[in-house]
Amino acid sequence: MSASFKNCVFLIFGISILCCIVSCDFSAKSTSLTAISKEKITIAVSNTPLSAPFFIAEKMGFFADNNLNVELVRFDGGVKCFNALINQQVDFATSSETVVMFNSFKRTDFSVIASFVESDNDVKLLSLTPEKYRQLNNIANTRIGIVKGSASEFFLDTLLIMYNKTHLPIDRVYLTSDQLIPALLNDRVDIISAWEPLGYMLSEHMSQAADIINSRGLYHLSFNLIGLKHTSVDEKHKLALLKAISDATVYTHKHPKHAQKIISQVLNITPSQIEYSWADYTFRLSLSNALFSNIQTQSQWAIDNQLVPVENRVDFRQVFDRKLLETFNNKEAGW
Amino acid sequence: MMLSKRLKWTAILCAMLTLIVGLSLIQVHNYQQQIYRQLNYSMKLQLSIDSLRSQLWLYQEYTDKQGLIELNNRQAELAAELSQDIDWDVQQKIIIQNLNRLNTNVRALINTQNSNHSTQVDDASTLIAERLFKAKYSMVIEEMTEEMFNLHQLSIKHAKSKQQTLLWLVGAVLLVLTALITAWSFMTLVRFRHGLYSLNQGMEALASGDLTSRIVFSDDDELSALASNFNSMKHSLTQITVKKDSLKQEVDRQTHKLIEQQDRLIFLAEHDELTGIYNRRAFIKKIDNAIARDLRSDDQAALLFIDLNKFKQINDTLGHSIGDEVIVTLAQRLMSNLRATDIVGRLGGDEFVVWLDLIAEPIDIDQKLTQLLNLIKQPINIGPHTLEVGASIGVSVLPKHGLSSRELISAADTAMYQAKADNSIEYCYYAGDHGISTLANS
């Protein structure tokens, strides 16, 4: 019984253990290798931190990890993204539920695949002198700058209903989103109903917070992944796309600082701006009745305000493609 | 490696195995406790959310103070439960944070609804507001339910992955350690058996008398030390055996030397120092034996008593050394001309005695006497001298002139004097019945 025999015994053990590990690893990898395909998938994303999961998936290689060849096409705002989808410039688009709601009245060839982020504090009532309006009754006879037929107007109406102030006389000044802050600064309006990053931009001009009341939780903004019902992208790739977004979401949860740094670099905005509203965002994949209810509430508001043709009643169940996310969730849970 | 060291290592490995098994079990227990705690906690959360949901529904039905108080309580309970610090990981903490945020949203909605409860304007707007709040509450609760599902799923996923990782890790470590211990023990056994076999072979070889072979060993364990000692012992034994053999050889050599010395002494005691023939004592002893034998077999024998003539003259004129050489020459002549059964001896000076054994006829004695006298009378050359001597011989015959050596020597001596006295004769027989008779003359 020599030293060489001893070495031989240890070597055999080492090799067998290595073989076990390698074979386990290989079998685990082989399942993902079956989905190899490098057809390019294009996604229209909005230039906002809300699109964070897509930017992070691209930067951290989660698309590539899921064997996807994804190209992100960036637009300013969800409306332009949606239009790019409809014009078949891209395979998928990201936009808010308001855009989905309005377009549901016009067409039925698209569906919401999943909601990937929410904010309960994205739209706010902002003023240069917020202390004057702490009592909401004081907004009577004020000029409020709003973007017509948008989340801006919906938020104001919702707030008025909730606070039972629908009877107050208000001067609605309809503006574009670019005009809101200049109008406020030039005293064309007293208050604006605006979404981020306008709140942040206004706070740069002021020593105090610009929002007149704490409206957190009264309005939910969501950003959603939308696709055409008839698309060349098959279900396997859609599932891989959801997995990549899910991976990016997990990464965002685990490494929030680095995620913010990536978004700051991608969107070329200051880290402080990202940080300003980061805590308001909830990144997660979902497609629940909450979104359904949100869209339905908004559609009712749109009908009430004659923003959409009254005769076109929409069955929003047709807008949601729940099956894909359910399949994805089941797969993730190992069912 | 020493066997005791090997056994020590085996014990250490076994102890490690026991320790790892113990630690693994503790770890498994801890993981399970953590998982149970998390699952229990999420069940409680689920119950609280359900309770909040039902209370919200009731509040929508009965918007009164009691309903509000109850709702506040449920909402506070949920908030308290959410603030509990359970051992969550990052993702689970995010979900709890979100649940907290949703709960805060519920609070904001309740506060908003409650603040305007008393200031209703008209039924239509109240209805719209209620519908909106209902939708909002249901949205939040829906999201809470969804988050709870996520929490459950995540907890189960984590539990599964943790348990699997633990199982793999513990399994791999146990497998490696047990395999190591098995291989180690087996190697120890093989070495032990091999060592004992070698020792046994060595001892069997020794038992069969093989002192040269040695036990071959390559290890440095106790059995090898034993084998080494055994080899040393065998070496010592070989050396001792060699000493004993040389001692025996020395004893044999000394004994041989002693025997030689003894023989020499016996020879010196029986023989004449000058001539090497029997001296008187030995001669008498020899003829005693011959007499006894001859008397038993009725054989005859003769005893010749020879006294040299003219020898004194040589001795006186030429010296004793020449005289001695004459004596030696004559003794040699007598010796070389007698039969093997005949005996010759020197009684001293110039006197010789010859025993002629087994005489068939008296004539044989005469012939022998004539022959011997001729031999004596032949010239002797010593250096420049040529010397001549004569002799007077007295003869006695067995059994006629005596039955013992003493009688026969005495008779022959008497006869010799007779012959010497008579210048005409050279030899003379003893005269019968102790008388003297001349048988012949020259």
Interface residues (C-beta under 8 A of the other chain):
Chain A: M1 S2 F5 K6 V9 F13 I17 E118 D120 T158 I161 M162 Y163 N164 T166 H167 N214 R216 G217 L218 H220 V250 H253 K254 T282 R284 S286 S288 N289 A290 S293 N294 Q296 T297 N329 E332 A333 G334
Chain B: V90 Q91 I94 N98 R101 T104 N105 V106 R107 A108 L109 T112 Q113 S115 N116 T119 Q120 V121 S125 T126 I128 A129 L132 F133 A135 K136 S138 M139 V140 E142 E143 T145 E146 E147 N150 Q153 I156 K157 K160 A172 L175 V176 A179 L180 A183 M187 V190 R191 H194 S218
